[in-house]
Amino acid sequence: MGRTKGELDKWIVPKRGNVYQTLAFLAVLDAYPSCCNFNAANQSKVATKMKVDYGATKFGTVQPQAARTTKALAQYMGFVKEENRKIVITDIGYKFLNNHRMELVNKGHTLIKPIGRLIGEADEWKQQMIKLQLTNPSQPKCEDVSIYPFRYVLGLLLQLDYLDIEEMALFVLTSKKESDFAKTISNIRNYRSKRYVYREKQKNKFAATKFGNIAFGQAGSAGYFMSLCEATGLVERCKKTISNPGIKKVKYIRALRIKATQSAEVNRIVSLYGAVDAMKFLHDSRKMWDYYYCQDGIDYPVEVIMKNKTSTDVFVQVENSTKTEINEQEFELCGKEKNVIYAFPGNDYVAHIYDMTDVNPSSDIAFSSTSLPIEINKKNISKQAALNKKELFLEMRALHTQKGVTARIQKQLDMYSKLSGKSVSNVKMYRGAYLELYLAMLLKKLKTKKIIDDYESSVNLGAYNIPHPVPLKPDFVITVGNINVVLEITLMRTAKTKISKEMKLEIEGAIRHMQEQMNKIDIPTGKDSRGLFVAGSINSLVTDELANWARTYGVKKYKALDIEELLLLLEKENRTEIEKYIV
């Protein structure tokens, strides 16, 4: 069962915290590469090998669940990642494994009765904990947190001397951002000042919530995060007493404190990285999260601003030319907007600019982490990139009269296939989506000229700037004065003798959208509604079907016209004629 919206702003912590088990897990994947295909059978094999080969279990039998939870921990620490549904050991994962192979000595034993003292902390673990950020792309069930959790804990320990497990659950795992620090300090100090009975009430109330149970319950997140911190070698477990005046029995509680020998190092870490802002993963699934997987220490990428100074929407693909690889920073950049690119110091990059006119980039822009804001100007895009009014009408008329897509659209679909590796099959859907896109672009021009007052479009630009319609919304809502016009448009044509099932569904959906606009939005706000149903062809079968559904939904103010009629009306750019027509 997944986390609910109310839990997405809490720290996610894997239900495992053992360094030796994590090391054994990596060793098994390295020794048995086929297990990187992490299906049910291989999960069982990994769990068994962790026990048999390395003694990385407390019990005699090992369940596949053990492999799954250890995989979650290894992924959390950046030692593995998932690519194409397979587990991949990262650079830092191999560094951790190779530096500590000689410590995999527990074969034939268990974690309860180990052979000597097993590895419990590691420098690589410390490095990853210092770099760890929530939210990040490898933890999709945590969305609304922007914090470096371990550095946050170290800062609290410097101020508070210790953190007990209750404080960790109540106040630390619920911190959302770095600016919550002072509030967290205050909440903990207030909690410590309370008598035991009142402290228990607060704790029990929190434990009764869903996240409270996750944090406090059996295998609670608070305890596991303390284990992750302890494995860095910077902090240690201890016991603290809880003040309970008048009661002789002393209450002890598990806590975390900085090791006496590590105080200077903790101060150095907090001071060095305290000003580093959490990264924002804006325009792709991983962005520069690759920095977490590298073994080169704590080398944070730098934000480089890219500005699109043109009115043309473009698609940007970033290549790290130093490493000769596409680093998966890909994003759409609309006209007159800006976005962020992450660049590592010392590396060179190329931004490939696609302006939707060809399968090849219209230009390439070189930059580095020290570059000033990158600007996309007219010289970076093709002359054919921006569609003028005449070209928009030509494209829409071609879609109306031709069976396939236009040459321009085909180039964009070819570009999409090249970049995504996906073939384009549903050409019919793209014809309709592009018709809506071009109409939206035309309405934008008409709004600028005050021919119409406003418009809303349901067309959505998806990956690689390819348009997709949103079926649950009206195609367009056009505002002219006090009137909202719900415009539904389709390329479908109707035969003289029979109306298709698809056209009937299209008509029913159009009338329903008109009715929803009228009842839910316009009537309550004192506006008037009109409906326009636009199709590839209009005949009596269409108008009769419209009339039937209009009676069903109580819609009275609507008209039907074919695409060419609509284009002729808009082509005139005459507000008076548009008002006259819709009224």
C-alpha positions, 0 to 999 in steps of 0.5 A, spaced: 500 500 500 502 506 497 503 512 502 498 517 502 498 525 500 499 527 507 505 522 508 509 525 502 511 531 506 515 526 511 522 523 511 522 516 507 526 511 511 528 504 508 526 498 513 533 496 514 540 499 516 545 494 516 552 495 513 554 488 513 548 486 509 548 491 504 555 489 503 553 482 502 547 484 497 552 488 493 557 482 493 551 477 491 549 482 485 556 482 483 558 475 483 551 473 480 549 478 474 543 474 472 540 476 479 540 484 477 534 482 473 530 482 480 524 478 479 521 473 484 526 467 483 532 472 483 530 475 489 529 468 493 536 467 490 539 473 492 536 472 499 539 465 499 546 467 497 546 472 502 545 467 507 549 461 505 555 465 502 556 471 507 552 469 513 548 476 512 542 474 516 540 473 523 535 467 522 536 460 519 531 461 513 531 467 508 525 470 505 525 474 498 523 480 503 530 480 506 533 481 499 527 486 497 528 490 503 536 490 503 535 492 495 531 498 498 537 500 503 542 500 497 538 504 493 537 509 498 544 509 499 546 510 492 550 504 491 545 501 486 540 504 481 534 501 477 535 502 469 530 498 464 527 494 470 534 492 472 539 493 478 545 496 476 551 497 481 553 504 481 560 507 481 560 509 489 557 502 490 563 498 487 567 503 491 564 501 497 564 493 495 571 493 493 574 497 499 571 492 503 571 485 500 576 482 505 571 484 510 565 479 508 568 473 513 561 471 516 560 465 511 557 459 515 555 464 521 549 468 522 549 476 524 547 474 531 553 469 532 558 472 527 565 470 526 568 476 530 566 484 529 563 485 522 563 491 519 558 496 522 561 503 519 564 505 512 567 512 509 563 511 503 557 510 507 558 517 510 559 520 504 553 518 501 549 520 507 552 527 507 550 527 500 543 524 501 537 529 499 530 528 500 526 529 495 530 525 490 528 521 483 529 514 486 524 515 492 518 517 488 513 516 495 517 522 498 515 528 494 514 534 498 520 535 502 527 539 500 532 537 505 539 534 506 536 529 512 543 527 515 546 534 515 540 536 518 541 531 524 548 533 525 546 540 525 541 539 531 546 534 535 550 540 535 545 545 538 541 539 542 547 535 544 543 529 543 536 526 539 532 521 542 528 516 538 521 520 540 524 526 538 527 523 531 520 521 530 516 527 532 520 532 530 525 530 525 522 525 520 517 531 519 521 536 518 520 539 510 525 544 509 532 546 511 528 553 514 524 548 519 531 548 523 529 553 528 522 551 529 525 543 530 530 546 535 524 549 539 519 544 539 524 539 541 526 543 547 519 544 549 518 537 549 524 535 553 521 541 558 514 537 559 513 532 565 513 524 563 505 524 563 504 529 558 510 527 554 507 520 553 500 523 551 503 527 545 507 521 543 501 516 543 497 521 540 502 521 534 503 514 534 496 513 533 496 516 526 499 512 520 505 516 519 506 515 527 505 508 526 511 508 521 515 512 525 514 509 532 511 502 530 515 495 530 521 496 525 520 504 526 523 509 521 526 513 527 530 507 529 532 505 522 534 512 521 538 512 527 542 506 524 543 509 518 546 515 521 551 511 526 554 507 520 557 513 518 562 513 524 560 520 526 555 519 531 553 513 536 548 510 540 547 512 548 541 512 553 538 518 556 534 519 562 527 522 561 525 527 567 519 524 571 519 528 578 516 525 584 517 518 581 523 514 583 523 509 577 528 512 572 525 512 564 531 511 559 530 512 552 535 510 546 538 516 543 544 519 538 550 523 540 556 526 536 562 521 538 567 525 542 572 524 537 568 526 531 566 533 534 571 537 529 569 533 523 561 534 524 562 542 525 566 542 519 561 538 515 555 542 517 559 549 516 562 547 509 555 544 506 550 548 510 549 553 504 548 548 499 541 549 497 537 542 495 536 541 488 530 541 484 528 536 480 524 540 475 524 537 468 526 530 468 526 524 472 533 524 474 536 530 472 543 530 475 542 525 481 547 522 477 552 526 482 549 521 488 552 515 484 559 517 483 565 515 487 569 522 486 566 525 493 561 530 494 561 534 488 555 538 487 552 540 480 551 548 479 545 551 476 546 554 469 540 558 467 537 557 460 533 563 457 529 562 451 529 569 448 524 567 442 517 566 442 518 559 439 517 553 443 523 548 443 526 542 446 533 542 449 537 535 450 543 536 454 550 532 453 556 532 457 561 532 452 567 531 457 564 524 459 561 524 452 554 522 454 547 524 454 546 526 461 538 525 461 537 533 462 531 533 457 526 539 457 521 543 453 522 550 454 516 555 451 517 562 448 520 567 453 521 562 459 527 560 462 529 553 466 535 550 470 540 546 467 545 542 472 553 542 470 558 539 474 565 544 475 570 542 470 565 538 465 564 541 458 556 541 456 553 542 449 545 544 449 542 541 443 536 545 441 530 542 437 525 547 434 520 542 432 522 543 424 527 537 423 530 530 426 536 534 427 538 540 432 537 547 429 543 549 433 548 546 439 550 551 444 556 549 448 557 551 456 560 550 462 558 550 470 561 557 470 557 560 464 553 566 464 545 565 463 545 561 456 540 565 451 536 562 445 536 567 440 533 567 433 540 565 430 539 558 434 532 556 431 530 555 424 526 560 420 521 555 419 520 554 426 515 560 428 508 559 424 505 565 422 497 566 421 497 564 414 501 558 415 497 556 421 491 556 416 494 552 411 496 547 416 489 546 419 486 546 412 491 541 410 489 536 416 482 538 414 482 536 407 488 530 407 488 523 410 494 523 413 499 529 417 502 534 414 510 534 412 511 539 418 508 534 423 511 528 420 518 531 421 516 533 428 513 525 429 520 523 426 524 527 431 520 524 437 521 517 434 528 518 434 529 521 441 524 517 445 526 510 441 518 509 440 515 508 434 509 513 432 503 508 430 496 512 432 497 517 426 489 519 427 490 521 434 496 526 432 492 529 427 486 531 432 491 533 437 495 538 432 489 541 429 487 543 436 494 545 437 494 550 431 487 552 433 490 554 440 496 558 437 491 562 432 487 564 438 493 566 442 494 571 436 487 573 436 487 574 443 493 579 442 489 583 437 483 583 442 479 580 437 477 575 443 478 576 450 481 570 452 481 562 451 482 556 455 485 550 451 485 542 453 491 541 449 497 538 452 504 538 450 507 532 452 514 529 452 518 532 446 513 538 445 508 533 442 501 535 443 496 530 446 488 532 447 485 531 454 479 528 453 475 530 460 475 537 458 472 541 453 477 542 447 476 550 448 473 555 452 473 562 448 471 568 452 468 574 448 465 579 452 460 576 457 459 570 453 463 563 454 463 559 448 465 552 449 468 549 442 469 542 441 472 540 434 473 534 431 476 532 424 471 526 423 466 526 417 459 523 417 457 519 411 450 521 408 446 515 410 449 513 417 453 516 423 458 512 426 459 510 433 465 514 434 461 520 432 455 519 436 460 519 442 464 525 440 457 529 440 455 526 446 461 529 449 461 535 446 454 537 449 456 534 456 462 539 456 457 545 454 452 543 459 458 542 465 460 549 463 453 552 463 451 549 470 458 549 474 461 555 471 457 560 467 450 561 471 453 561 478 458 567 475 453 571 471 456 569 464 452 566 458 454 560 455 454 558 448 456 551 444 460 550 437 460 543 435 465 543 429 467 537 425 470 535 418 463 535 415 456 537 418 449 534 415 442 532 418 445 526 421 449 530 425 445 536 427 439 531 429 444 527 434 446 534 437 439 536 438 437 529 441 443 530 446 442 537 447 435 535 449 438 530 454 442 535 457 438 541 457 443 545 452 439 550 448 444 555 445 449 551 440 451 551 433 454 546 428 459 548 423 464 544 419 472 546 420 472 550 413 466 555 416 470 556 422 476 558 419 473 562 414 470 566 420 476 566 424 480 568 418 476 575 418 479 577 424 473 581 425 470 581 433 463 584 431 462 578 426 464 573 431 460 576 436 454 576 431 455 569 429 455 566 436 449 570 439 
